[in-house]
């Protein structure tokens, strides 16, 4: 599949947005369905920008001079990279030392715990800040996406085989499994919005591909998750979980 140009949007020296190289595909390789959600009986196919691909690890980078934060995952000969405002993929390039990934004038070159990100508008110098093993189905059986947040602790887990999610709030004191409908499914942007299928108990889950660091542990995730429940809004991080190979 040929990639389309990656676009960057820069505020001053800051590198603040990244878009995909091509319309993102679900882990199964098919674009997500846009059919009437009311007719769906199977779980939707989520954008691949929410997943680690074949990578077993996420790495978080703190960069200067723009105080930018990036997440990476090495997926074979491709680098998956998330900024604060999106995600893209860079193919591997041949270099004498370290590992370099490049698409046109955009590159990510790391040597150990140091990395340099180059764009037509400038350069970022990055340092490895954190790493985390990618969640698997062994860790969370039957779950295709899991989000979490703190203060108070909450989690949301999307079932892999049906449009249902399990919502845990108040540090696990309240747990319920609820049906949902897909309100927004934007594969190219890596954005999904889910709402309750039962109007009596409103909730909304907004998932967006982008660098996210847990605000307590500092661990890196490829998605930001916003949960709206009972008139309150909670923010956290999340990751798509593909079936084990």
Backbone bond lengths (Angstrom), bond angles and torsions (degrees), N, CA, C in turn:
res aa  C-N    CA-C-N  psi(-1)  N-CA   C-N-CA  omega(-1)  CA-C   N-CA-C  phi
1 X - - - 1.459 - - 1.507 108.52 -
2 X 1.318 118.28 126.28 1.441 121.75 -179.80 1.522 109.26 -80.57
3 X 1.314 115.99 142.25 1.453 119.74 -178.42 1.505 110.53 -92.47
4 X 1.331 114.94 153.54 1.448 120.99 173.92 1.511 108.23 -95.97
5 X 1.341 119.05 161.30 1.456 120.38 -175.66 1.520 111.98 -59.31
6 X 1.323 115.71 143.41 1.453 122.06 174.82 1.517 108.22 -85.81
7 X 1.307 117.79 136.77 1.446 121.36 -179.73 1.527 110.14 -109.59
8 X 1.319 116.81 141.51 1.444 123.07 178.48 1.528 108.81 -120.63
9 X 1.315 115.19 142.60 1.437 121.07 175.43 1.513 106.72 -123.23
10 X 1.346 117.31 122.09 1.437 121.69 -171.02 1.519 110.28 -120.43
11 X 1.354 117.55 132.08 1.448 122.94 173.44 1.514 106.67 -105.84
12 X 1.330 116.65 109.54 1.453 119.81 -173.49 1.509 108.26 63.00
13 X 1.347 115.64 -126.09 1.465 120.05 178.88 1.507 111.39 -90.89
14 X 1.326 116.57 -1.74 1.468 119.27 -173.49 1.519 111.21 -79.41
15 X 1.309 113.81 141.90 1.464 121.06 175.50 1.514 105.32 -102.48
16 X 1.357 117.61 106.08 1.451 118.55 -164.77 1.506 116.05 -118.05
17 X 1.331 120.16 -3.08 1.458 117.35 -179.49 1.500 111.52 -155.12
18 X 1.331 115.25 142.91 1.446 121.18 -178.99 1.514 108.14 -136.44
19 X 1.319 117.47 135.84 1.460 120.24 177.05 1.512 109.80 -116.60
20 X 1.332 116.37 162.06 1.452 120.59 -174.59 1.511 113.37 -69.70
21 X 1.355 114.26 157.41 1.451 119.26 179.14 1.520 111.53 -74.32
22 X 1.322 117.61 -23.45 1.456 122.34 -179.47 1.512 107.03 -159.75
23 X 1.334 118.50 165.62 1.463 118.74 175.52 1.514 109.95 -52.45
24 X 1.335 115.49 122.85 1.451 119.85 -173.71 1.519 110.36 -70.38
25 X 1.310 115.23 145.09 1.445 121.59 -178.36 1.511 110.16 -110.01
26 X 1.318 115.90 158.45 1.445 120.62 174.60 1.520 108.99 -71.94
27 X 1.378 117.39 165.09 1.461 119.32 179.31 1.515 113.99 -56.21
28 X 1.324 117.48 -24.58 1.458 119.56 179.55 1.516 112.17 -82.19
29 X 1.361 115.80 -8.18 1.456 120.17 177.25 1.510 114.06 96.15
30 X 1.346 118.34 3.32 1.451 121.33 179.85 1.513 109.83 -112.68
31 X 1.327 116.28 147.84 1.445 119.83 177.80 1.521 109.26 -65.98
32 X 1.348 116.19 147.72 1.453 120.22 -178.82 1.527 110.24 -64.99
33 X 1.315 115.27 147.93 1.456 121.14 -178.11 1.514 111.49 -72.85
34 X 1.319 117.19 143.94 1.454 121.90 175.37 1.524 110.73 -114.77
35 X 1.318 116.40 19.59 1.461 120.83 -179.09 1.524 109.98 -67.82
36 X 1.327 115.87 165.44 1.451 121.73 178.62 1.521 109.43 -54.52
37 X 1.368 118.31 117.65 1.457 120.04 -176.10 1.515 113.24 -63.78
38 X 1.331 116.20 -23.76 1.456 118.88 -179.44 1.522 111.53 -65.36
39 X 1.355 116.78 -20.42 1.450 120.69 -178.52 1.532 112.18 -95.49
40 X 1.338 116.94 -6.16 1.450 120.17 -175.96 1.527 111.50 -72.80
41 X 1.322 116.11 132.59 1.458 121.39 173.72 1.517 110.72 -117.99
42 X 1.343 116.83 -6.47 1.451 121.54 177.88 1.524 109.40 -113.38
43 X 1.317 115.53 159.00 1.457 119.61 177.05 1.524 109.72 -65.06
44 X 1.337 118.45 145.03 1.472 120.69 179.59 1.519 111.19 -71.49
45 X 1.329 115.76 160.39 1.454 121.49 173.63 1.522 108.02 -88.73
46 X 1.305 117.19 118.41 1.455 121.74 -173.87 1.533 111.52 -87.15
47 X 1.327 118.02 154.59 1.467 121.47 178.07 1.527 112.04 -58.60
48 X 1.311 116.89 140.87 1.465 120.64 -177.75 1.520 112.52 -68.12
49 X 1.344 117.74 -18.75 1.471 120.23 178.86 1.522 112.11 -65.58
50 X 1.325 117.83 -10.40 1.464 121.38 178.16 1.518 112.26 -90.70
51 X 1.348 116.86 -2.82 1.459 122.09 -173.35 1.527 111.56 -115.17
52 X 1.325 115.34 165.07 1.467 121.19 178.88 1.519 112.83 -90.65
53 X 1.338 118.55 -3.21 1.459 120.42 -174.00 1.524 109.31 66.68
54 X 1.329 115.84 -132.72 1.468 120.28 178.65 1.521 112.18 -90.13
55 X 1.317 116.94 -0.51 1.460 120.06 -179.03 1.528 111.02 -71.17
56 X 1.305 115.95 143.65 1.454 121.70 178.53 1.518 112.28 -101.75
57 X 1.352 116.28 3.66 1.459 118.55 -174.36 1.523 111.54 -151.55
58 X 1.317 115.43 143.04 1.452 123.05 170.51 1.521 108.60 -106.32
59 X 1.328 116.30 141.68 1.452 120.96 175.67 1.520 109.57 -124.15
60 X 1.320 116.31 136.75 1.451 122.22 179.62 1.522 110.91 -107.08
61 X 1.337 115.61 136.59 1.463 122.03 -176.55 1.517 109.83 -123.95
62 X 1.345 115.15 136.66 1.455 121.55 172.33 1.521 107.45 -105.59
63 X 1.329 116.49 127.67 1.462 121.33 -170.33 1.528 111.71 -122.21
64 X 1.315 115.17 154.27 1.452 122.52 176.43 1.542 108.29 -134.35
65 X 1.337 118.20 159.29 1.467 126.66 12.74 1.524 114.25 -88.92
66 X 1.301 119.17 2.15 1.470 121.00 -171.80 1.523 113.56 -91.31
67 X 1.330 118.66 4.63 1.468 121.76 -176.68 1.526 110.25 53.03
68 X 1.319 114.55 42.90 1.457 122.19 -179.71 1.528 109.39 -90.48
69 X 1.332 116.67 146.68 1.454 121.89 178.51 1.524 108.86 -119.78
70 X 1.320 117.16 132.69 1.452 122.92 -177.67 1.521 110.10 -127.65
71 X 1.332 115.32 153.09 1.466 122.42 174.18 1.518 107.42 -122.32
72 X 1.329 117.82 138.83 1.457 120.92 176.55 1.525 110.53 -130.43
73 X 1.336 114.67 156.18 1.456 122.37 172.30 1.524 107.14 -148.61
74 X 1.314 117.38 124.90 1.461 121.74 -178.91 1.522 108.85 -84.09
75 X 1.343 115.33 113.72 1.466 122.41 -176.42 1.528 108.13 -111.75
76 X 1.328 116.63 85.78 1.455 120.47 -176.28 1.517 110.41 66.66
77 X 1.343 117.24 -120.26 1.455 121.58 178.28 1.526 112.08 -98.86
78 X 1.322 116.10 18.25 1.460 122.23 179.59 1.519 109.98 -124.04
79 X 1.319 115.58 142.78 1.459 120.21 175.07 1.524 108.94 -102.55
80 X 1.323 115.75 121.94 1.455 120.47 170.68 1.527 106.55 -88.48
81 X 1.328 115.98 129.94 1.453 120.33 -176.13 1.514 110.41 -136.03
82 X 1.323 115.33 134.43 1.464 122.04 179.67 1.523 109.43 -121.22
83 X 1.320 116.33 134.36 1.461 122.00 172.93 1.530 107.25 -106.94
84 X 1.321 116.33 -171.67 1.457 119.90 177.64 1.526 112.23 -68.73
85 X 1.345 116.45 -14.32 1.458 119.11 -173.14 1.522 114.54 -129.32
86 X 1.316 118.77 20.11 1.447 118.60 177.61 1.512 113.06 156.48
87 X 1.344 115.62 -162.59 1.462 120.89 -173.97 1.516 110.44 -149.25
88 X 1.329 116.12 152.66 1.459 120.05 171.35 1.509 110.46 -153.98
89 X 1.337 115.68 174.02 1.463 122.22 179.43 1.526 109.20 -123.53
90 X 1.323 116.23 137.83 1.455 121.75 178.43 1.522 109.81 -123.81
91 X 1.321 118.71 128.01 1.468 120.82 176.51 1.526 110.97 -73.37
92 X 1.314 115.55 154.42 1.461 120.99 -178.88 1.525 110.77 -71.79
93 X 1.337 115.90 141.56 1.457 122.64 177.17 1.526 108.79 -116.98
94 X 1.315 116.60 155.53 1.466 121.71 -179.00 1.523 109.09 -82.15
95 X 1.351 116.15 127.09 1.464 121.80 176.68 1.520 108.60 -138.97
96 X 1.336 115.78 162.43 1.464 120.66 -178.08 1.523 111.77 -73.99
97 X 1.337 117.19 -31.82 1.461 120.31 -179.12 1.520 109.76 -146.01
98 X 1.326 115.95 155.13 1.447 120.99 -179.73 1.520 111.73 71.36
99 X 1.326 115.27 -162.90 1.467 121.78 179.39 1.519 108.33 -128.07
100 X 1.314 116.03 124.22 1.459 121.40 -178.39 1.523 109.89 -121.12
101 X 1.320 115.91 135.81 1.452 122.67 178.26 1.528 107.05 -126.63
102 X 1.330 115.99 132.24 1.453 118.53 -170.21 1.521 111.71 -147.24
103 X 1.330 114.95 141.61 1.454 122.62 171.86 1.524 106.39 -136.17
104 X 1.327 116.92 101.50 1.454 120.71 -176.30 1.514 110.95 66.05
105 X 1.332 116.97 -125.10 1.456 121.92 -178.66 1.523 113.01 -90.53
106 X 1.329 116.45 5.48 1.457 121.32 179.99 1.529 109.21 -103.39
107 X 1.335 116.68 128.84 1.463 118.20 -178.90 1.518 111.21 -147.27
108 X 1.323 113.75 154.39 1.465 122.88 173.71 1.522 106.34 -130.05
109 X 1.314 116.81 118.76 1.465 122.09 -175.37 1.517 108.45 -126.25
110 X 1.341 115.91 113.34 1.455 117.52 179.33 1.515 111.59 -118.94
111 X 1.311 113.56 144.07 1.460 122.97 175.48 1.515 107.04 -132.45
112 X 1.330 114.72 102.52 1.460 119.04 -176.28 1.507 111.30 68.14
113 X 1.321 116.90 -124.46 1.454 121.85 -177.42 1.525 112.46 -97.62
114 X 1.330 116.97 14.08 1.455 122.49 177.83 1.536 108.68 -118.59
115 X 1.316 116.58 147.58 1.458 120.74 178.05 1.522 109.82 -148.12
116 X 1.322 114.63 152.84 1.458 121.43 175.84 1.529 107.91 -125.33
117 X 1.316 116.01 128.41 1.457 122.31 176.53 1.520 107.38 -109.67
118 X 1.325 116.69 124.02 1.457 121.31 -178.83 1.522 110.46 -116.53
119 X 1.317 115.64 136.33 1.456 123.16 176.60 1.528 107.30 -136.56
120 X 1.325 118.69 167.47 1.462 120.20 177.50 1.531 113.14 -60.06
121 X 1.342 117.44 -19.37 1.460 120.88 -176.98 1.523 113.83 -100.12
122 X 1.336 118.21 -0.96 1.448 118.00 179.57 1.518 112.98 151.54
123 X 1.314 114.29 -171.14 1.456 121.46 -174.02 1.526 110.11 -130.76
124 X 1.318 115.60 141.93 1.456 122.33 173.63 1.520 109.13 -115.50
125 X 1.313 116.65 137.99 1.454 122.10 173.20 1.522 107.68 -105.93
126 X 1.327 115.42 125.31 1.461 120.40 -171.29 1.526 111.69 -122.03
127 X 1.323 114.94 150.40 1.459 122.01 175.69 1.520 108.85 -125.51
128 X 1.337 115.44 140.23 1.462 120.40 177.99 1.525 109.13 -64.78
129 X 1.344 115.91 125.19 1.461 120.75 -176.38 1.524 112.99 -109.10
130 X 1.329 117.05 -30.46 1.467 120.34 -176.82 1.512 109.55 -165.08
131 X 1.324 116.23 158.20 1.462 121.40 174.86 1.525 108.13 -142.43
132 X 1.327 115.18 155.00 1.463 120.80 -178.48 1.505 109.69 -150.32
133 X 1.309 117.04 136.56 1.459 121.22 175.41 1.523 108.81 -67.15
134 X 1.325 116.89 133.96 1.465 120.91 179.01 1.526 110.04 -64.40
135 X 1.320 116.63 136.09 1.462 121.08 178.10 1.524 110.21 -65.51
136 X 1.316 116.66 146.25 1.460 122.41 -178.62 1.525 110.20 -126.59
137 X 1.337 115.77 171.36 1.459 120.40 176.58 1.537 111.07 -67.55
138 X 1.313 116.80 -23.10 1.459 118.89 174.03 1.522 110.31 -67.19
139 X 1.334 115.92 -36.10 1.463 120.19 177.64 1.525 111.24 -71.42
140 X 1.342 115.79 -39.58 1.459 121.30 -175.39 1.530 109.29 -135.80
141 X 1.337 117.71 80.88 1.470 121.61 -176.93 1.531 112.26 -57.67
142 X 1.352 115.09 134.89 1.454 120.43 175.55 1.517 114.98 76.43
143 X 1.336 118.12 7.05 1.460 121.78 -176.04 1.527 109.66 -108.75
144 X 1.359 117.43 131.18 1.466 119.92 178.02 1.527 112.44 -104.74
145 X 1.319 117.03 -13.52 1.462 120.71 172.71 1.525 108.27 -155.12
146 X 1.330 114.55 139.58 1.465 119.10 179.42 1.522 109.49 -136.86
147 X 1.329 114.77 128.86 1.456 121.24 175.84 1.511 109.64 -119.49
148 X 1.333 115.43 157.50 1.454 119.39 -178.54 1.519 110.60 -154.58
149 X 1.345 115.48 155.18 1.447 121.12 177.62 1.511 110.43 -150.64
150 X 1.332 115.45 177.09 1.458 121.55 -173.48 1.530 111.85 -126.80
151 X 1.305 114.32 163.60 1.476 123.66 172.64 1.519 113.24 51.15
152 X 1.323 120.32 73.57 1.465 126.63 -3.98 1.526 111.53 -83.38
153 X 1.302 117.87 155.90 1.450 121.51 -177.93 1.519 112.58 -64.26
154 X 1.339 116.06 134.21 1.461 121.28 178.43 1.523 109.55 -147.04
155 X 1.314 116.13 156.20 1.455 122.20 173.71 1.516 109.10 -141.47
156 X 1.331 115.67 153.13 1.452 121.95 172.58 1.524 107.38 -134.43
157 X 1.321 116.67 129.09 1.466 121.51 -177.01 1.520 109.14 -126.78
158 X 1.345 116.59 120.85 1.459 121.78 179.24 1.523 109.82 -89.41
159 X 1.331 116.26 127.22 1.464 120.92 178.17 1.521 110.30 -65.78
160 X 1.331 117.01 147.39 1.465 120.98 -177.42 1.518 112.89 -82.41
161 X 1.336 117.88 -16.26 1.459 119.77 -171.35 1.522 114.98 -118.21
162 X 1.331 118.31 -1.06 1.462 120.45 -179.76 1.526 108.90 -157.97
163 X 1.350 117.08 157.19 1.466 120.06 -179.90 1.527 111.60 -77.82
164 X 1.307 115.29 67.29 1.458 122.72 178.38 1.523 109.07 -134.67
165 X 1.318 115.72 149.08 1.458 120.21 175.90 1.512 109.39 -132.61
166 X 1.318 114.90 151.09 1.453 121.67 176.25 1.517 107.84 -106.37
167 X 1.308 115.15 120.90 1.452 122.02 -176.33 1.524 109.59 -109.89
168 X 1.330 115.48 123.33 1.463 122.13 178.47 1.522 108.12 -117.25
169 X 1.328 117.13 124.30 1.463 121.44 -178.72 1.524 110.65 -129.18
170 X 1.321 115.46 170.97 1.467 121.95 179.75 1.522 111.46 52.53
171 X 1.332 114.44 49.57 1.463 121.74 177.10 1.532 112.65 59.36
172 X 1.320 116.34 32.15 1.458 120.92 176.88 1.511 114.81 92.42
173 X 1.332 118.41 0.77 1.468 120.31 179.48 1.521 111.65 -70.47
174 X 1.331 117.40 -30.31 1.461 121.52 179.31 1.525 109.57 -119.01
175 X 1.323 117.00 119.64 1.458 122.46 -179.12 1.528 108.68 -131.40
176 X 1.332 116.57 128.36 1.460 120.08 176.63 1.514 110.00 -148.28
177 X 1.328 115.31 148.75 1.458 122.38 177.43 1.521 108.25 -107.36
178 X 1.353 115.55 126.76 1.457 120.57 -171.38 1.528 110.60 -131.89
179 X 1.334 117.85 149.33 1.477 120.69 173.55 1.525 109.95 -78.38
180 X 1.324 116.15 153.16 1.461 119.47 176.83 1.525 110.32 -137.69
181 X 1.329 115.25 164.46 1.455 123.10 172.33 1.524 108.29 -121.29
182 X 1.334 116.44 151.17 1.463 121.60 177.02 1.517 108.65 -85.59
183 X 1.320 116.65 116.14 1.455 121.82 177.47 1.525 111.24 -89.52
184 X 1.345 116.77 -39.35 1.468 122.72 178.86 1.517 108.58 -136.90
185 X 1.326 116.55 133.96 1.463 121.41 173.19 1.527 106.88 -138.26
186 X 1.327 116.82 99.37 1.459 123.04 -177.97 1.522 108.26 -115.08
187 X 1.334 116.58 96.19 1.458 120.93 -176.76 1.520 112.04 -64.14
188 X 1.326 116.98 -41.47 1.463 119.67 -175.55 1.524 111.51 -65.38
189 X 1.320 117.48 -39.75 1.462 121.50 179.93 1.527 111.82 -85.86
190 X 1.339 117.86 -12.17 1.455 119.93 -176.53 1.517 111.98 68.81
191 X 1.321 116.71 40.33 1.468 121.01 -175.57 1.524 110.43 -123.50
192 X 1.329 115.49 135.21 1.467 122.11 179.52 1.529 108.07 -137.35
193 X 1.327 116.11 136.93 1.460 120.89 173.68 1.519 107.95 -126.16
194 X 1.321 116.35 126.33 1.452 123.31 179.67 1.522 109.30 -115.83
195 X 1.329 116.16 140.17 1.462 120.65 176.98 1.521 108.44 -129.52
196 X 1.323 115.53 162.84 1.459 119.18 -177.38 1.512 111.72 -68.54
197 X 1.323 115.70 144.00 1.455 121.43 175.32 1.527 111.26 -86.43
198 X 1.330 116.59 -8.83 1.463 122.27 177.75 1.528 107.27 -113.41
199 X 1.332 116.94 108.63 1.467 121.58 -172.26 1.526 113.56 -64.93
200 X 1.327 118.24 -15.42 1.458 120.01 -177.44 1.527 112.23 -72.13
201 X 1.309 117.40 -27.17 1.470 121.52 -178.64 1.522 108.47 -124.56
202 X 1.333 116.62 87.88 1.453 120.03 -174.02 1.527 112.09 -72.62
203 X 1.337 115.36 136.39 1.447 121.49 167.28 1.520 108.00 -149.83
204 X 1.318 115.82 159.01 1.458 121.99 174.52 1.527 107.89 -139.69
205 X 1.330 115.72 135.76 1.455 121.67 174.94 1.518 107.89 -121.07
206 X 1.317 116.63 117.45 1.463 122.08 179.52 1.532 107.90 -108.90
207 X 1.341 116.13 124.30 1.460 122.61 -178.27 1.525 108.06 -120.04
208 X 1.332 117.07 128.46 1.459 121.58 -179.02 1.525 110.35 -134.68
209 X 1.321 117.27 129.91 1.457 121.05 175.68 1.519 109.38 -64.52
210 X 1.320 116.81 129.62 1.454 121.46 -179.76 1.508 110.37 166.24
211 X 1.321 115.98 153.58 1.464 120.85 -178.23 1.523 110.76 -59.32
212 X 1.321 115.79 130.70 1.464 121.22 -179.73 1.524 108.41 -141.12
213 X 1.312 115.84 132.67 1.463 121.72 176.78 1.524 108.69 -117.04
214 X 1.320 116.58 128.11 1.462 120.31 177.81 1.528 109.15 -56.59
215 X 1.338 117.14 130.55 1.458 120.09 -172.49 1.527 113.65 -76.47
216 X 1.342 117.13 -0.92 1.461 119.31 173.51 1.527 111.69 -112.65
217 X 1.325 116.80 -48.50 1.468 120.25 -176.61 1.530 112.98 -89.13
218 X 1.334 117.23 -22.62 1.451 120.97 -175.52 1.514 114.13 78.00
219 X 1.339 118.05 6.48 1.458 120.95 -177.84 1.532 111.14 -71.69
220 X 1.353 117.03 145.30 1.469 121.42 -175.37 1.532 113.49 -87.02
221 X 1.328 115.12 142.79 1.461 122.90 177.54 1.534 108.79 -137.97
222 X 1.352 117.64 155.05 1.465 120.72 -178.22 1.524 114.92 -91.51
223 X 1.321 118.04 5.90 1.468 119.71 -176.97 1.520 111.02 -146.56
224 X 1.325 114.47 146.75 1.466 121.48 172.33 1.531 107.84 -101.89
225 X 1.316 115.73 138.31 1.459 121.36 -176.90 1.526 108.77 -124.59
226 X 1.330 115.51 131.00 1.466 120.89 175.83 1.524 108.22 -121.20
227 X 1.312 116.17 121.84 1.461 122.71 -179.90 1.524 109.03 -108.12
228 X 1.341 115.85 125.96 1.459 121.44 174.48 1.522 107.87 -111.26
229 X 1.336 115.67 121.69 1.465 120.38 -173.75 1.527 108.92 -151.17
230 X 1.326 115.93 129.65 1.470 121.36 177.41 1.526 111.91 52.47
231 X 1.335 115.84 41.12 1.455 119.92 177.07 1.516 114.72 77.28
232 X 1.317 117.69 0.46 1.460 122.24 179.49 1.526 109.83 -110.50
233 X 1.325 115.97 151.55 1.457 121.37 178.60 1.521 109.76 -119.79
234 X 1.336 115.47 131.81 1.471 122.05 -178.27 1.520 108.99 -123.75
235 X 1.320 116.32 139.74 1.462 121.66 -178.42 1.528 110.51 -115.42
236 X 1.329 115.29 142.60 1.455 119.61 178.68 1.516 111.22 -163.32
237 X 1.322 115.79 -163.22 1.463 122.73 -177.11 1.517 109.90 -123.29
238 X 1.343 116.25 164.80 1.454 118.94 179.35 1.514 112.95 -161.25
239 X 1.337 114.20 174.89 1.464 121.71 -178.61 1.513 111.19 -151.81
240 X 1.342 117.01 137.12 1.445 120.94 171.08 1.514 110.06 -72.41
241 X 1.333 116.31 143.64 1.473 121.58 -177.56 1.523 108.00 -123.15
242 X 1.320 116.20 107.70 1.464 121.73 -179.06 1.519 110.72 -84.70
243 X 1.343 118.18 159.08 1.469 120.71 175.49 1.524 110.50 -59.12
244 X 1.306 115.98 148.72 1.471 120.50 178.45 1.510 109.95 -67.11
245 X 1.326 115.25 142.86 1.462 120.15 -179.91 1.516 110.90 -68.44
